[in-house]
Amino acid sequence: MKNTWSKLKPYLRWFILGGTLFFLTSTFLKHWQEVELIQLGWREGQLIVTAFLVTSLAHLWSALVWYGILRSFRQSVPLAWVLVVYLKTNLAKYLPGNVWHFYGRIQLLKKTGISVSVAILSVVLEPLLMAASALIFALMGMQFGGLSIEGSWLLPTLGLGIVLVGLHPRFLNPVIEKLGRSKAKDLGETQLLQYYPLMPLLGEGFFVLLRGTGFILVLSALIPIQLSQIPLLYSVFSWAWCLGLIVPVPGGLGVFETSAIALLGSQFPTGLLLSSLALFRVVSILVEGFTALVAWLFGELRIEN
């Protein structure tokens, strides 16, 4: 059974990606006439540009949170270097495997003399804290924001509880020590977590809020949004974005969109919703490409000087 699973596992992400793309394609074909009628004017352009700026700020903030995670392991790395590395490697998440941005960061951290255990833990902690923050917002939405997902609260609550407890130094430090011993030939002194990473967790929560704000801005460019719907939209974004983060598909492509359509399909016209999600994906990729380019240029200037 184990051998069968190991053989099938590499194809799982492609099966998920194929299924989600099939769903999105069939939805588009059913509602293409609604999509065709969409026109973007000056107001819509302003909202999209604002969403671009807010999303750019979100990625920059996320890089700052990663810097804070490294500092929590008592690593004195230059802030500018961390920002450049984080933003430059961000685009690699769209490569097959969905792990190459993590791999690139670990390799670059190792080159600075940071131990393998700290490099791995700092990189792994970041998406865990992101997922935990997104789950908190999603569960709050199920309780207060009008988000209804029948029978699905137990698993995310359990997962959130495991992550939050597992982040405590009492449980995390033994993992670091074990990892350090297994990589002893590559390590200096193993640095342990001194306190619960509450500030990085709050920081990732602000990142999710910024990303959700960008999503709502793009959505409001095509669909009239009522003030009372904003808590629901933040909750739906958090839920769909978390699924896109944890499902093994490069960049969460298709998973985020499919989840958002399933959760919001009864709230908004499907054609407009589909167009909004496609536009949000374009804005997100453009932001990641733009911030990676700026980080690369900044890094080159620092080298020259």
C-alpha positions in Angstrom: 0.0 0.0 0.0 2.8 2.4 0.9 4.6 1.7 -2.3 1.5 2.3 -4.3 0.9 5.7 -2.6 4.5 6.7 -3.2 4.1 6.0 -6.9 0.8 7.9 -7.2 1.8 10.9 -5.0 3.8 12.7 -7.7 0.7 12.7 -9.9 -1.7 13.9 -7.3 -1.0 17.6 -7.8 -1.6 17.2 -11.6 -4.9 15.4 -10.9 -6.0 18.2 -8.7 -4.8 20.9 -11.1 -6.5 19.1 -14.0 -9.8 18.8 -12.1 -9.9 22.4 -11.0 -9.0 23.7 -14.5 -11.7 21.5 -16.0 -14.2 23.0 -13.5 -13.1 26.5 -14.3 -13.2 25.9 -18.0 -16.7 24.4 -17.9 -17.9 27.3 -15.7 -16.5 29.8 -18.1 -18.2 28.2 -21.1 -21.5 28.3 -19.3 -21.2 32.0 -18.5 -19.0 33.4 -21.3 -21.7 35.8 -22.5 -21.6 37.5 -19.0 -17.9 37.7 -19.2 -18.0 39.2 -22.7 -20.1 42.2 -21.6 -17.6 43.4 -19.0 -16.1 46.8 -19.6 -13.4 48.5 -17.6 -13.4 52.3 -17.2 -11.5 54.9 -15.2 -13.1 53.9 -11.9 -12.4 50.2 -12.4 -8.8 51.0 -13.4 -8.3 53.0 -10.2 -9.5 50.1 -8.1 -7.3 47.6 -9.9 -4.2 49.9 -9.6 -5.0 50.3 -5.9 -5.3 46.5 -5.6 -1.9 46.2 -7.2 -0.3 48.6 -4.7 -2.0 46.9 -1.7 -0.9 43.4 -2.9 2.6 44.7 -3.4 2.6 46.0 0.1 1.3 42.6 1.3 4.3 40.8 -0.2 6.8 43.3 1.2 5.1 43.0 4.6 5.4 39.2 4.4 9.1 39.5 3.7 9.4 41.6 6.9 7.6 38.9 8.8 10.1 36.3 7.6 12.8 38.6 8.8 11.1 38.6 12.2 11.0 34.8 12.2 14.8 34.7 11.5 15.4 37.2 14.3 13.3 35.0 16.7 16.0 32.3 16.1 18.6 35.0 17.0 20.0 35.3 13.4 21.5 38.7 12.7 20.8 38.8 8.9 20.6 42.2 7.1 17.0 43.3 6.5 17.7 44.4 2.9 19.2 41.0 2.1 16.1 39.2 3.5 13.7 41.3 1.5 15.7 40.7 -1.7 15.9 37.0 -1.2 12.2 36.6 -0.2 10.8 38.6 -3.1 13.2 37.1 -5.7 12.4 33.6 -4.8 8.6 34.2 -4.6 7.9 33.5 -8.3 9.4 30.0 -8.0 6.3 28.7 -6.3 4.7 28.5 -9.7 7.2 25.8 -10.8 6.1 22.2 -10.7 6.4 20.9 -7.1 5.4 24.1 -5.4 8.5 23.9 -3.2 11.2 25.6 -5.2 10.8 29.0 -3.5 11.3 27.3 -0.1 14.4 25.4 -1.5 15.9 28.6 -2.9 15.5 30.4 0.4 17.1 27.5 2.4 20.1 27.3 0.1 20.7 31.1 0.2 20.4 31.1 4.0 22.9 28.2 4.3 25.4 30.3 2.2 25.3 33.0 4.9 26.4 30.5 7.6 23.0 29.9 9.1 22.5 26.4 10.3 20.4 23.9 8.3 18.0 23.4 11.1 17.3 27.1 11.5 17.1 27.6 7.7 14.5 24.9 7.3 12.5 25.9 10.3 12.3 29.5 9.4 11.2 28.7 5.9 8.6 26.1 7.1 7.3 28.3 9.9 6.3 31.1 7.5 3.6 29.2 5.5 2.4 27.5 8.7 1.9 30.9 10.3 0.2 32.1 7.1 -2.2 29.1 7.1 -2.9 29.5 10.8 -3.8 33.2 10.3 -6.0 32.4 7.3 -7.8 29.6 9.2 -8.5 32.0 12.1 -10.1 34.5 9.7 -12.0 31.7 7.9 -13.4 30.3 11.2 -14.3 33.8 12.4 -16.2 34.2 9.2 -18.1 30.9 9.8 -19.0 32.3 13.3 -19.7 36.0 12.6 -19.4 36.7 8.9 -22.2 34.7 7.5 -19.9 32.1 5.8 -21.7 28.8 5.7 -19.8 25.6 5.1 -21.9 22.8 6.5 -20.0 20.1 8.5 -16.6 21.5 7.6 -15.6 23.4 10.8 -14.2 20.4 12.7 -11.2 19.6 10.5 -9.9 23.2 10.1 -10.4 23.8 13.8 -8.4 20.7 14.7 -5.7 21.6 12.2 -5.5 25.1 13.6 -5.2 23.8 17.1 -2.4 21.4 16.2 -0.5 24.2 14.4 -0.9 26.7 17.3 0.1 24.2 19.9 3.0 22.8 17.8 4.5 26.3 17.5 5.2 26.5 21.2 8.9 26.2 22.0 8.2 23.3 24.3 7.2 21.2 21.3 9.1 22.9 18.5 12.6 23.1 20.1 12.9 19.2 20.3 12.2 19.1 16.6 14.9 21.7 16.0 17.4 19.7 18.2 16.6 16.5 16.4 17.0 18.1 13.0 20.2 19.6 14.2 21.6 16.3 15.3 20.7 14.7 12.0 22.5 17.4 10.1 25.4 17.8 12.6 28.1 17.7 9.9 26.6 20.9 8.4 25.9 22.7 11.6 27.4 25.0 14.0 25.5 25.6 17.2 21.8 24.9 16.9 19.7 28.0 17.8 16.4 27.3 19.6 13.2 29.3 19.6 13.2 31.5 22.8 9.5 32.4 22.9 6.2 31.7 21.2 6.1 33.3 17.7 3.1 35.4 18.5 4.3 38.6 16.7 5.1 36.7 13.5 1.6 35.1 13.8 0.0 38.5 14.1 2.2 39.7 11.3 1.0 37.0 9.0 -2.6 37.9 10.0 -2.0 41.4 8.8 -0.6 39.9 5.5 -3.8 37.9 5.0 -5.8 41.1 5.7 -3.8 43.0 3.1 -4.2 40.2 0.5 -7.9 40.1 1.3 -8.2 43.8 0.8 -6.6 43.5 -2.7 -9.1 40.7 -3.5 -12.1 42.9 -2.4 -10.8 45.9 -4.4 -10.5 43.8 -7.6 -13.9 42.3 -6.9 -15.5 45.7 -6.4 -14.1 46.8 -9.8 -16.5 44.5 -11.5 -19.2 43.8 -8.9 -21.1 46.2 -6.6 -20.1 45.3 -3.1 -22.2 46.2 0.0 -20.5 47.2 3.2 -22.3 44.4 5.0 -20.7 41.9 2.6 -17.1 42.8 3.4 -16.7 40.5 6.5 -18.0 37.6 4.4 -15.6 38.4 1.6 -12.6 38.5 3.9 -13.6 35.1 5.3 -14.1 33.6 1.9 -10.8 34.9 0.7 -9.0 33.5 3.8 -10.6 30.1 3.3 -10.0 29.9 -0.4 -6.5 31.3 -0.1 -5.6 28.8 2.7 -6.8 25.9 0.5 -4.6 27.2 -2.4 -1.7 27.4 0.0 -1.9 23.8 1.4 -3.1 21.9 -1.7 -0.1 20.6 -3.7 -0.6 22.7 -6.8 1.9 25.3 -8.1 0.9 28.7 -6.7 -2.6 27.4 -5.8 -3.6 27.8 -9.4 -7.2 26.9 -9.9 -7.7 25.8 -6.3 -8.3 29.3 -5.0 -10.6 30.2 -7.8 -12.6 27.0 -7.6 -13.0 27.4 -3.8 -14.1 31.1 -4.1 -16.7 30.2 -6.8 -18.1 27.4 -4.7 -18.4 29.8 -1.7 -19.6 32.9 -3.5 -21.5 31.5 -6.4 -24.9 32.1 -4.8 -23.9 35.6 -3.8 -22.8 37.1 -7.1 -23.4 36.6 -10.8 -21.1 33.7 -11.8 -19.7 35.4 -14.9 -18.7 38.5 -13.1 -17.3 36.5 -10.3 -15.2 34.3 -12.7 -13.9 37.4 -14.4 -13.0 39.0 -11.0 -11.1 35.9 -9.9 -9.2 35.8 -13.2 -8.4 39.5 -12.9 -7.2 39.0 -9.3 -5.0 36.1 -10.4 -3.4 38.3 -13.1 -2.9 41.2 -10.6 -1.3 38.7 -8.2 1.1 37.3 -10.7 2.0 40.8 -12.0 2.7 41.9 -8.5 5.0 38.9 -7.8 6.8 39.5 -11.0 7.2 43.2 -10.4 8.4 42.8 -6.8 10.8 40.1 -7.9 12.2 42.4 -10.6 12.6 45.3 -8.2 14.3 43.0 -5.6 16.7 41.7 -8.3 17.6 45.2 -9.5 18.0 46.4 -5.9 20.3 43.4 -5.2 22.4 44.1 -8.3 22.8 47.8 -7.3 23.9 46.7 -3.8 26.5 44.4 -5.4 27.8 47.1 -7.7 28.1 49.6 -4.9 
